């Protein structure tokens, strides 16, 4: 866990683990994570989903280039609008824009 998150969530440090070779934190954060407890025979005895929000915040929202320093949402300047979204693990995003004339324009954004 990044140091900034570790200080804020120090009561969650009940255990630690190392990532397998070739696996990165960025890769893990692109999906759902589940912590699994197994008995000595390897049988699963319990499982729980992991809370990712603190890790996402520590990795992507803080620092000089983090999302906390960005103007997110719709920013209107004159007759133009810029739309910024913070979704660090999103694989796809669709933007729906309804014009005053009730015409609907749907655009996939990168």
SEGU-904869 format. One record per residue (C-alpha): residue number from 1; x, y, z. Coordinates in steps of 0.1 Angstrom, whole numbers, plus 2048, in hexadecimal, padded with zeros to 3 digits. Last residue first. Layout:
N
(pt NUM; (X; Y; Z));
...
//
This chain:
110
(pt 110; (793; 84B; 704));
(pt 109; (76F; 857; 700));
(pt 108; (752; 844; 6F1));
(pt 107; (739; 85E; 6E4));
(pt 106; (713; 85E; 6E7));
(pt 105; (700; 87C; 6D8));
(pt 104; (6DB; 880; 6E0));
(pt 103; (6C6; 899; 6CE));
(pt 102; (6AE; 8AB; 6E5));
(pt 101; (6B3; 8CD; 6D4));
(pt 100; (6C4; 8D8; 6F4));
(pt 99; (6DF; 8BE; 6EF));
(pt 98; (6E1; 89E; 703));
(pt 97; (705; 891; 708));
(pt 96; (70C; 86D; 712));
(pt 95; (730; 864; 719));
(pt 94; (73A; 840; 719));
(pt 93; (758; 833; 72D));
(pt 92; (76C; 814; 729));
(pt 91; (787; 801; 73C));
(pt 90; (784; 817; 75B));
(pt 89; (79F; 812; 775));
(pt 88; (7AA; 837; 779));
(pt 87; (787; 845; 775));
(pt 86; (78A; 86B; 779));
(pt 85; (775; 87C; 75F));
(pt 84; (77C; 89D; 74D));
(pt 83; (763; 8AE; 736));
(pt 82; (76C; 8CE; 724));
(pt 81; (751; 8E6; 718));
(pt 80; (751; 900; 6FD));
(pt 79; (73B; 91E; 6F7));
(pt 78; (74D; 935; 70F));
(pt 77; (761; 91E; 727));
(pt 76; (74C; 903; 738));
(pt 75; (75D; 8E9; 74D));
(pt 74; (749; 8C9; 751));
(pt 73; (755; 8AF; 76A));
(pt 72; (778; 8B0; 77A));
(pt 71; (78F; 8CE; 780));
(pt 70; (7AF; 8BB; 789));
(pt 69; (7C4; 8BF; 7A8));
(pt 68; (7B3; 8A3; 7BB));
(pt 67; (7B7; 88D; 79C));
(pt 66; (7DC; 88A; 7A3));
(pt 65; (7F8; 89B; 78F));
(pt 64; (808; 8AD; 7AD));
(pt 63; (801; 891; 7C5));
(pt 62; (7E1; 880; 7CF));
(pt 61; (7C4; 871; 7BB));
(pt 60; (7D5; 854; 7A8));
(pt 59; (7E8; 83D; 7BF));
(pt 58; (7DC; 847; 7E2));
(pt 57; (7B8; 84C; 7D6));
(pt 56; (7B8; 82B; 7C4));
(pt 55; (7C6; 81A; 7E3));
(pt 54; (7AC; 829; 7FA));
(pt 53; (790; 821; 7E3));
(pt 52; (799; 7FC; 7DE));
(pt 51; (786; 7EC; 7FA));
(pt 50; (78C; 7C6; 7F7));
(pt 49; (771; 7AC; 7F3));
(pt 48; (770; 791; 80C));
(pt 47; (776; 76C; 80D));
(pt 46; (775; 750; 827));
(pt 45; (77D; 72B; 82C));
(pt 44; (78C; 723; 80A));
(pt 43; (79C; 700; 80B));
(pt 42; (7C2; 700; 808));
(pt 41; (7C7; 6E3; 820));
(pt 40; (7D5; 6FA; 83B));
(pt 39; (7B7; 710; 839));
(pt 38; (7B1; 72B; 81F));
(pt 37; (7A8; 750; 823));
(pt 36; (7A0; 763; 803));
(pt 35; (7A3; 788; 7FD));
(pt 34; (78F; 793; 7DF));
(pt 33; (799; 7AE; 7C6));
(pt 32; (782; 7BC; 7AB));
(pt 31; (792; 7C8; 78B));
(pt 30; (7AA; 7E1; 77C));
(pt 29; (7BB; 7E6; 79E));
(pt 28; (7CE; 7C6; 79B));
(pt 27; (7E0; 7D2; 77B));
(pt 26; (7EA; 7F3; 78B));
(pt 25; (7F7; 7E1; 7A9));
(pt 24; (80E; 7CD; 792));
(pt 23; (811; 7A8; 78C));
(pt 22; (831; 79C; 77A));
(pt 21; (83F; 78A; 798));
(pt 20; (824; 783; 7B2));
(pt 19; (81A; 7A0; 7C8));
(pt 18; (826; 79F; 7EB));
(pt 17; (810; 79C; 809));
(pt 16; (808; 7AE; 829));
(pt 15; (7F0; 7A8; 846));
(pt 14; (7DB; 7BB; 860));
(pt 13; (7E4; 7DD; 851));
(pt 12; (7C1; 7EB; 851));
(pt 11; (7C6; 800; 870));
(pt 10; (7E1; 814; 85E));
(pt 9; (7C7; 822; 845));
(pt 8; (7D3; 846; 843));
(pt 7; (7F7; 83F; 849));
(pt 6; (7F7; 821; 830));
(pt 5; (7E5; 837; 816));
(pt 4; (801; 850; 815));
(pt 3; (81C; 835; 816));
(pt 2; (80E; 822; 7F8));
(pt 1; (800; 800; 800));
//
